[in-house]
Amino acid sequence: MTRTLEVVVAVVGILSGCAGAAGAAPGGAGVWTLAAYVCADGDLSALGRSYTAGLVAGARAGGWMLAVQIDEGVGAPWGMGTRRFVVGGPLDGAVSPGDERANVGTAGSLADFLRWAGTRAPGTRLGLIVFGHGASPIGLAADGTLMGAEAAVALDADQGDALTAREVGEALDAVDRTVDLLVLDSCFGASADVAWELRERVDVLVAAPGRVPGSGLPWRAVLGGGGPGGATPEALAQRCLDEVAETRDGVEGLTAVRCAGLVEVVEAVQRLSSAIAAEPDAGMLALATARRACRDLGADRELCDLGELCAGLQESASAAVSEAAIDVCDAIDGCVSGRTGGGAASGGLTVLMPGGLMGVPAGYGARAESFGGASGWGQTMRAYCRGLQDLMQRTTDNSRRGEDAG
């Protein structure tokens, strides 16, 4: 047992930089607490360790107080289950051996970590960082794996349990804490579905509308570029975007969202859904035309950028639908404070809209509190997919009649 604890302390000491560190307590202690929830078992085990090392290096360089939980999984060569440690403050380098059987894919596990972080690295502002595999609003991961039935931001691969956006909100409710800045270092985090679930507990969200590289954000540069004193959530979010723009040459980019503005987005999408429903044939044709001009996002082309879609509707739809689409673009501009990647029409928020004939799961939008339910988008998408399938069937029938006549 003593030998096991020595190994734990030595390994976490490497990650936290506590061995031989001088002057470890940051000057910004008590201003910001950064809490990193690193879900890195399964195929992310090696990446999770390097990701955590980058966080620690950046925190020490910039003087940030950081609480970390890393789950490497018991199946990895160095896997030791879940471990926690603190960088900065009076408990700098303190290690808490975790539970090898802990399921980090639950609201309870995240809430427990946040309580732990709040007592060992207390601050007036909270920045929460989540690293792991994300899933689109219908549960598809970037590689096409089905992680569940709804949007997820991380995965406990050993337990086969995804941490959904809804569960993140439940965890924040359980600890009764608002997150000043939430950074989702996982694929598809900048969907309207994810942001809507978190709107009441998160001030600023930074996430990617599409895929993110396994290495995650360049935290050494983000945190090392400036200390916590006087840093606002918006300024720190912009720093994330600036560093990504310099180091990541991807088209899917990163988005910063002021979550309070999402109510206006949902209300505008409600009006758009109603306008389309009022003229179903022309509305669905305009949707299909606008969708073809959008970039495909998601493993099965199930996502598109809401801003790009509405820009296309302004050109292809009737006056009523076009006016509603303009309202959606205005609402997006009001809540998205910054973005990288994408085209000129990109708004930075994605929505479910299949690029093919895959259909929409029956459960999407079934909860009235979800984005798909509150905005009417789930109903609109089901009608859209039925219209496409009917059109395909009519086209096939006409083709067969033509062949018979010939």
N, C-alpha and C positions, 0 to 999 in steps of 0.2 A: 504493500500500500504506500509506504514511504517513497519507494522508487517510482511508483506511478505518479505520485504528486510532484516529484522532482521533474519528471519528464513534462508534465503538464505546465509547470511553472517555466521551465526552460523554453518550451515551444512558444507559449504565449508571450514570454519575455522577448523573444525574437520579433514577434508581430507587433508588440506594443512599444518596443524600443526601450524597455525599462531597465535592461541590464546596463549598468554603467552610465546611465543618462544623468547629466548634470543640469540643474536649473529646469526641471521638467514642468513645474507648475506654470501654466500660462497666465499672462497678465489679464486675459479676458474672462477668467473664471467668474461665474455668476452672471455673466451677460448672456451668453449662448451656451446651450447644451446641444451637442450633436450626438444623436443616437443612431448607430448603424446596425441594421438588422440584416445580417449577411447569410442568405440561405444558399449554401454552397456545397450541398452533398451531391451525390450522383456525378454527372459529367462536369459539374462546375467546381469540383473539389480543388483542383490545382489553381484555377482562376480565382477562386474565392480567397485563397491565401495571398496571392499577389495583389488582389484588389484591396484586401484589408491592410496590407503593408503600405500601399499608396495612400490610403486614408490616414494611417498613423503618421506617415512621413509628412503629409500636408498639415495635419493638426499640430504637430510639433513645430514645424517651420513657421506656421502662422500664429501659434499661441492659442489654439482652440481647445476647448474641453470636449473630450470625445468618450462616449461609452459604446462599447462594441459587444455584440453577440454574434458569434460565427458558428454555424453548423456545418461541419465538414463531412458528417456522415460516418457511420461506423464501418462502412464497407471500403473506404479509401485506405491506401497503404498507411497513411499517417492519421486516419480518421479517429477522432476522439469524441465524437458526438458534439454536443453544444458546450461552448465555453464563453465566458464573459470576462472583460477586463476594462479598465479605465485608463485613459491618457489625460494627464493634466489634473490640476486640483489637488486637494490634500490626500486623496486616495490614488494618486498616480501610480500605475503599475500593479494595482491590486487585482488579483486573479480570483475568479469564482468558478471552480470546477462545476461543470453543468451536468445535465442528465443525458446519458447516452441514448435514452429512449424518448427524449422530448420530441414532440411533433410541432415543428415551427410553422406548419401550415394552418394553424388555428388562431382565432381571435384571442383566445385565452393565453396562448403562448406569447403573442405580441404584447398584450396588456401586461403580462407579468414582467416582461423585459422592460417596458416603459416605466413601470413602478420602480424596478431595480435601478434603472438609469437615473430616475428623478431623485432618488435618495443618495446616490453615490456621486452624481455629477449634476447637482442642481443648478438651474439657470432660469433667468426670467424669460428667455426666448428658447424655443425648441425647434431644432431642425432634425427631421427624421429621414434617414436614408435607407431604402430597401433595395437589396441586390438579389436577383434571382431570375428564374424563368417566368415570363409573363404570358398571358393568354388574351386573345381577342374577346369581344363581347359574347361570342358563342363558344368560348372555351378552347379555341385552337392555339397551340403554341406555334412558334416560328417554323418548326420543322414538320408541322402538320399533326403532331401528337394531340390527342384530345385530353386536355387537363381537367375538364369539368364541363359545366353547363353555362358558365358565365365568366365575365372578365376576371382575370387573376393577375396578381403582381409578383408572386413568388411560388415556389414549390418545395415541399419536403419530399424529395425523391424516394428516400428510404420508406416513408410512410405512404407514399402515393397520394398525398393530400395537398391541394393547391390552396394558397392563401388568397382569397378573393378580395376585390375592392370593397365589397360589402362588409367582409370580416374586419378589414382595416378600420372602417368606420365604427364597427361595433367595439373594437379594442379601444379606440379613442373615447368612445362614450363610456366604456367601463372605467377608464382612469380619469374621466371628466377633464380632458386636456385638449386644448386647441394647438395644432401644429402650425407654427409660423411659416415653415418651409418644409414641404415634402418633396423629396427627390426619389423618383422611381427609376432605378437603374435596371429596368426590365423591359422587354419588348411590349409594344402596344399600350403603354401606360397613358398616352395622351389621347385616349378615346373619350368621347363625350360621356360614355357609360361609366368609365372609371371616375372621371372628374365629378360627375353628378353625385355619385355615391359618397364622395368625400367633402362635398361643398360646405357642410355645416361644421366641420371640424378642422378644415385646412384653409389657411389664408392664401398661400401661393403654392402651386404645384408645378414641378419641373419634370417632364417626362417626354418620351419619344413616341411619335405617332406610328412609327414602324418598328423595324428591328434595331437593336443596339448591339455593338460588338461585345464579345465576352469579357473584354478588359474593362468595360464600364467607363464612367467619366474619369477624366485626368485629375484626380483629387490632389495630387501633389501640387499641381499648378493652381487649381481652384482655391484651395485652402492656404497654400503657401504664399499666394499672391497678396494676401492681406489678412490682418487680424480681425477678431470679432468686435472690437470696440467701434460702436457707431454703425455697424453693418445692419442694414435693413433686409428683410426677406426679399424685397424686389432687387436690391443691389446684389445680393448673393446669388439670386436666380440668374441675373444678367451675367454675372461672372461665369457661371456654369455654361451659359450659352456662348459667351465670347471664347472661352477656352476650347469648347467643342468645335466652334467654327474654325479655329486655328489648327486643331489637331485631327479632326475627323472629316475626311472628304467623302461623306455619304449624302445621298439625296433625301433620305428620310428625316434627318435632322432631329431637332429638339425644340420643345415648346414650353413657354412659361405662361401659366394661367392664373389669373386672379379669380379665385373660386366664387367670390361673392357675385360676380357678373354672370354666372351660369344660369341664374333664374331668367334673365333676359334672353339667353340663348334658347332655353327650353320653351319659353313663351313664343318666341319667333318661329321655332320649328313646329309648334302647335298650329300656328297660323298657316305655315307652309303646308302642313299635312292636310288641313281643312281645305285649302285652296285646291290642292291636287285631287282630293276626294270629290270636290264639287264638279269636276270635269274629268272623270276617270280615264276615258280613252285618250284624250289629248294630254292629260297630265302624265299618264304612264309613258306615253311616247316621248314627251319632253324629258322625263327622268332617264329613260333609256338613252336618249341622244346625249344628254349631259354626262351620264355615267361613262360613256365610251371615251370621252375626252379626259377623264380623270386618271391619275396614276392608280395602279393596282397595289394595294397593301394587304398584308396578311398571307398566310400560307396557302389559302385557297381563294385568293382574290376577293375575300369577303368584306374588305374595308376600303373606304375611300375618304379623301379629305373633304370635309363638309364645306369649306370655303370654295374649293374647286368645283364641287357639285353645284353650289348655288350660283357661282359665276357662269357656269354653263346654262343653268336654267334661265338666267336673265336674257340669254340670247335665243333659247329654243322654245320657251314656254309662252303662254298667254300673258296678258297684262296683269291679271290677278296673281298668277303664280310667280311671275317675274317680280312683282312688287313685294310679295312675301319673301322671295329669295334675297332681295336686297336687304330686307329687315334682318334676315339671318346673318348676312355678311356684316352688317353694322353691329349686331350683337356680339359676334365673334371678335370684331375689332375692339369692342369695349372690354372684353375680359381677357384676351390674349395680350400680354404685355411684351412678348418678344418671341421670336422663333428663328431657327436656322434651317436650311435645307428647303426642299420643295420649290415650286415655281412661283411666279409672281402672284397668282391667284390663290395660293395655298393659305389656309387660315390657321393651320397647325393643330386642329382638332379633327379626329376621325369619327366616322359613324359606320355602322353596319350597313352595307349595300353590296350584295353579291354582284360580281362582275360576270358571272355565268348563270347557269340554271341550277345552282346548288340548293336553292330554297332557303327558308328561314325557319329555324327550330320553333316548334309550337310554344315553348316556354319563354321565348324572347319577348320581353315587354309585358309578360303576364303580371308581374308585380306593378301595381299602380305607382309605387314609389321609385321605380327604376327609371332610367332615362327613356328607354323604349316605351314604357307605360305612360309616364308623365307627359311626354312630348307628342304621343301618338305615332311615333316613328315605327314602332313595332307593327302596328296595324297597317301603316302605309307600306312597309316593306313586304308584308304578307300579300297585300293586294298587288304590289308590283311584281312579285315573283309569280303569282297566279296568272297575271296578265301576260307575262313573258311565256309561261308554259302554254297558255291558251293560244297565243299567237303562233308558237311553234307547232302546236297540234293542227291549227287551221292551215298553216303553210304546208304541212305534210299532207293533209287531206286534199288540199287543192292540187298539189303536185301529183298525187295518185290519180285524181280524177282526170287531170290532163293527160297522164300516161294511158289511162283506160280509153279516153276519147281518141287518142292517136292510134 
